[in-house]
């Protein structure tokens, strides 16, 4: 395997299942001419074994967010043009049986994002960017105008941006010049759509839309608070789409943010994901909550003692990382809610019991599918069929169903094979999991090794995940597979601070970056050396984001590494507080510190790798997305300039137009270049 495998990689990213459970629609992403294309395939779930999928859409397009209508006849989806990223994405319709694609008319809106069918299949709710622009000064073309009709020259960019709020930017997006708001469009029996109607407006955005069973009420998540840019906290609102001039009203509010609303089948209850406790810190994981759908009472956690996050929190780029996970909650019936929960780096559906009469939890959550799986997308058919896109063991994502007779323990059944076919052409890493002894308890650690090498000591690289509220998963990331193919052993520790191991595993890390986490990395390496698997004279370290912070910290406080590669890391917590798009609130919930008092500044500086720069002598390769707003170049350039001034071995590589996680979602040739540089750096200084 070589870095050019990125051009052959296929990712099954999103899906939906037909109401009768007989078929599913999958969005399949691939690379063509240095662009990402995505088309829709139909999967026959009645086939005895995985067969060739039927193509539903084709062309130089990017088709995503497939949703099958309640009658099973029509697929709604979002289409964008990979050749022209500035062209707004369109809401489109196609018959599940195949045929021509029809674009829904525009109604003065820009790019479409989310969508949901009404229960009767006669309408679609969707979100789309709208005018007026939030900060733009001077004449600008209306939102949604095709690029060919826009002005050129000096009029191609805004005159200025007059920024009045701290939420003017977001990594992966850039400037948040416009919000997305709620629309509804009528769809006729012939599959033709009318002109959409816009339903919401204001200096706030809409996401996570869900229909009430009455077919006239839509719920969504949004932060309409007056202090939303400084203390973000989304709540669930509902809106009567048939009442002229109706305003959204709040129906579910928690101590923390509430997201992903879902109405019960009878419409009496509303499930969501969030934290009930007020002003939660990062050690409290969001769970499944339920409250009255009319907002008449408080919401309660259906599994208050679970201590595991609802949603997909595991780290592996085998899931693609270009789309948000679809993790529920979803109502299986009036007494059962299903949601993906991440537990020790694995993510799988969990069944939650609920008593609709008393509005209280019923029984203990059931996790019948505990395995080395990462569920990225879950959809449930009207007949109860549960389908997921996910990794299984070390395999790339495929479509799977939950099979098993009543009363039997269910199991996974793989329904596709084209999502991992590219991976089968190469020897895969030998994965083993060990528990290294640590000061806070056993540290679960994945070890990826070249096949056929046995247990002799090899040059070894420890790869630290991001977050820090991430966790390595059983399916190794592409960079791990490439390093193993080059002959390295890769160690993947879920150190303290990693999500999905419980509150007690996260709490000691809050406000102590470079403390318990660094100690855990060293303890893991000591254990792997004691097992005879790592050559102590040939150790390297690698990490992205928070993992990049750990790279900078470890080489500034230790001389045990021969080579280091950081990507979009952190160097100066004092400046990063304001330079990061989410810095102030992130630093608050993680107890990192703040710049308002001498003690707060001292706390930030104590957790800054730049403070240890004079001690860094390990050769360091720094990879940086130039458009990264989460860990921006200005932060990491401070470390690079200081190392150059000290005459140390350091290289700094900037990738234009790339955001924070470009290692998985950036332009293909840049991803290939990044992998080549990483491998060559370790070969030069370590092998």
C-alpha positions, 0 to 999 in steps of 0.5 A, spaced: 500 500 500 502 506 498 499 513 499 496 513 492 491 508 494 487 515 496 485 515 489 482 508 489 479 509 496 471 508 496 467 510 502 460 508 503 458 515 507 450 516 507 444 511 507 437 510 508 432 504 508 426 503 504 419 503 509 418 496 507 425 494 509 426 491 502 432 495 499 436 501 501 439 507 498 447 508 499 451 514 497 458 512 494 464 517 494 470 516 490 475 520 486 475 522 479 480 527 476 482 529 483 475 531 485 470 527 489 464 524 486 458 521 490 452 517 486 447 513 489 446 506 489 440 501 491 442 495 495 437 489 495 436 487 502 432 481 500 438 478 496 441 472 499 448 474 499 451 481 497 450 483 489 452 488 484 448 494 487 444 498 482 446 505 480 440 510 481 444 516 479 450 518 475 455 523 472 460 528 475 456 530 481 456 529 489 449 526 491 448 526 498 443 525 504 438 520 501 432 520 504 426 515 501 419 517 501 414 514 506 411 510 500 417 508 498 417 511 491 421 517 491 428 518 493 430 526 495 437 528 496 442 533 495 446 534 489 452 539 488 457 540 483 464 538 484 467 542 478 464 548 481 464 548 489 461 555 489 455 553 486 449 552 491 447 545 492 440 543 490 434 539 493 433 533 488 428 528 487 428 521 483 424 515 483 427 509 487 425 505 481 430 509 477 429 515 471 430 522 471 433 527 476 428 533 478 431 539 481 426 542 486 425 550 484 429 555 488 425 560 492 431 565 493 435 560 497 442 558 497 445 551 498 441 546 501 443 541 507 438 537 511 432 534 509 426 530 511 419 527 508 413 529 512 409 522 514 404 522 509 410 523 504 406 530 501 412 535 503 419 535 504 422 540 510 429 542 508 434 547 511 438 552 506 442 558 506 438 565 506 439 572 505 440 577 508 448 576 509 450 577 516 456 581 516 457 583 508 458 590 507 457 593 500 453 590 494 453 583 493 449 578 489 443 575 492 444 568 495 443 562 490 445 566 484 449 561 480 457 563 479 457 565 472 452 570 473 456 573 479 460 579 478 468 579 477 474 583 478 473 588 484 466 586 485 467 578 486 469 579 494 465 583 499 467 590 500 468 589 508 465 584 513 462 588 519 463 583 525 459 584 531 459 577 534 464 572 535 461 566 531 463 569 524 467 563 522 467 556 523 472 551 520 470 547 514 465 553 512 470 559 513 466 565 514 459 564 516 456 570 512 449 567 512 445 562 516 441 556 514 433 556 515 427 552 514 423 551 508 417 546 506 416 544 499 410 540 497 411 534 492 405 532 488 403 524 486 407 525 480 414 526 484 414 534 481 415 539 487 412 546 488 416 552 489 418 552 497 416 556 502 421 559 507 418 558 515 424 561 519 428 567 519 433 571 524 440 571 526 441 564 528 441 557 524 436 551 524 439 544 524 436 537 526 429 537 523 424 532 524 417 532 523 411 530 528 406 525 526 401 530 525 404 532 519 404 539 520 409 540 525 417 540 524 422 540 530 429 543 529 435 545 534 437 552 534 440 557 539 436 563 539 439 565 545 441 573 546 448 570 548 449 565 543 456 567 540 459 567 547 455 561 551 452 557 545 447 552 547 442 550 542 435 548 544 429 544 541 423 548 537 417 546 534 413 550 528 406 549 525 408 549 518 401 551 516 399 556 520 401 563 517 406 567 520 407 562 526 413 563 530 417 557 533 416 556 540 421 552 545 419 545 547 425 542 550 431 545 553 437 542 557 442 545 562 447 543 556 445 543 548 440 539 545 440 536 538 437 531 534 430 531 535 425 525 534 418 525 535 415 518 538 410 515 534 404 517 537 407 524 538 406 525 545 414 525 547 420 528 544 427 524 544 433 528 543 441 528 545 444 532 550 446 533 557 441 535 563 446 538 568 446 545 567 453 548 564 456 541 563 463 540 562 467 536 558 467 530 562 459 529 562 457 525 556 451 527 552 446 522 552 439 520 550 433 525 553 426 525 553 421 530 554 413 532 553 413 534 545 409 540 547 414 543 552 409 542 558 414 539 562 422 538 563 426 532 559 429 527 563 435 522 561 433 515 559 439 512 562 442 517 567 448 512 569 450 510 562 456 514 562 457 513 555 456 518 549 450 518 545 453 518 537 459 516 534 465 519 537 470 514 535 476 516 531 477 512 524 477 516 517 475 509 514 468 513 515 470 518 510 469 524 515 466 528 510 459 528 512 456 528 519 454 521 523 447 519 523 446 516 529 439 517 532 435 517 536 430 513 533 423 510 535 422 503 534 416 503 537 412 507 543 416 504 548 423 503 545 428 508 542 434 506 539 441 510 538 448 509 537 452 509 543 460 510 543 463 505 548 471 504 549 472 506 541 466 502 539 460 505 536 453 501 536 446 501 537 443 501 544 436 500 545 433 504 551 426 502 554 421 508 555 414 508 559 410 513 555 404 513 561 409 515 566 414 518 562 420 515 565 425 510 563 423 503 563 429 497 564 436 497 563 439 499 556 440 493 551 447 493 547 445 486 543 451 488 538 457 489 542 463 488 537 469 491 534 464 496 530 463 503 528 456 505 526 456 511 522 449 511 519 443 508 522 436 508 519 430 504 521 425 501 516 417 502 518 417 494 519 423 495 524 429 493 520 435 496 522 440 498 517 447 501 518 453 503 515 459 502 519 466 498 520 467 491 522 473 489 525 479 493 521 474 493 515 472 499 511 465 501 511 459 497 508 452 496 509 449 492 514 443 489 517 441 487 524 439 480 523 436 474 528 430 471 530 425 473 535 428 471 542 435 470 539 441 474 540 442 479 534 448 479 529 451 483 523 449 481 516 454 485 511 449 487 505 455 490 500 462 489 498 464 495 494 465 499 500 471 495 502 473 492 495 479 497 495 482 495 501 482 487 500 487 488 495 493 490 500 495 486 506 492 489 512 495 491 519 495 485 524 491 489 530 491 487 537 489 490 543 492 490 550 491 494 556 497 498 559 498 499 566 497 506 568 496 511 574 489 512 572 488 505 571 489 500 565 490 504 558 486 500 552 491 501 546 491 498 539 497 496 536 497 495 529 503 491 526 505 488 519 503 481 517 508 476 518 513 480 522 512 476 529 513 479 535 520 482 534 522 489 536 520 494 530 521 502 529 515 504 533 510 510 532 505 512 537 499 516 534 495 520 539 488 521 537 484 528 536 479 531 541 481 530 546 474 527 546 476 522 541 478 515 541 481 510 537 477 505 534 478 498 531 478 500 524 485 503 523 486 510 520 489 510 513 495 513 515 496 507 520 495 502 514 500 506 510 505 506 516 504 499 517 505 497 510 512 501 510 514 496 516 513 500 522 509 498 528 503 503 530 501 504 537 494 507 538 493 509 546 486 511 548 489 515 554 486 519 559 481 524 556 479 520 551 471 519 550 467 513 551 471 510 557 466 514 562 467 521 566 472 518 571 477 517 565 476 524 562 475 528 569 483 528 571 485 531 564 481 537 564 485 543 565 491 538 565 493 538 558 500 535 558 499 532 565 496 525 566 495 525 558 503 525 557 504 520 563 499 515 559 503 516 553 509 514 556 506 508 560 504 505 554 510 506 550 514 503 556 509 497 556 510 496 549 517 496 549 517 491 555 513 486 551 518 486 546 514 489 540 518 496 540 525 498 539 526 504 544 532 507 540 527 508 534 521 511 537 516 516 533 510 520 535 504 523 530 498 526 531 493 531 529 489 537 532 490 535 540 494 529 537 498 535 534 499 538 541 501 532 544 506 531 539 509 538 541 508 537 548 512 530 548 518 532 544 519 539 548 518 535 555 522 528 553 528 526 549 526 519 547 523 520 540 527 520 534 522 523 529 515 527 530 510 529 525 504 534 528 498 536 524 494 542 525 496 542 532 496 547 538 503 551 540 500 557 544 494 556 548 494 563 550 493 566 543 489 560 541 484 562 546 481 567 541 484 565 534 480 558 534 473 558 532 471 555 538 476 557 543 473 561 548 467 556 550 472 550 548 477 552 553 471 554 558 468 547 558 475 543 558 478 548 564 484 550 560 484 557 562 482 564 560 486 571 558 482 575 563 486 574 570 494 573 571 492 566 574 488 564 567 493 566 563 498 562 567 494 556 566 494 557 559 501 558 558 503 552 563 499 548 558 502 551 551 508 547 548 511 553 546 513 554 553 518 548 552 520 550 545 528 551 547 528 543 550 525 541 543 531 537 539 527 532 536 526 533 528 519 535 527 515 536 521 509 540 521 503 539 516 498 545 516 491 546 513 492 554 511 484 555 512 484 551 518 480 555 523 480 550 529 487 550 530 490 556 525 496 557 522 498 563 526 498 559 532 503 553 530 507 558 526 510 561 533 513 554 534 516 553 527 519 560 527 522 559 534 525 552 532 528 556 526 531 561 530 534 556 535 537 552 529 533 546 530 531 541 525 524 543 523 519 543 516 513 547 516 508 545 510 502 549 508 496 546 504 492 552 501 485 552 502 485 546 506 481 546 513 482 542 520 481 535 518 484 535 510 488 529 512 481 525 510 477 530 507 482 535 503 483 535 495 486 528 493 493 530 491 494 534 497 492 528 501 497 524 497 502 529 498 501 529 506 502 522 506 508 521 502 511 527 507 509 523 513 512 517 511 519 520 508 520 524 514 519 517 519 524 514 514 529 519 514 530 520 521 527 513 524 528 507 520 
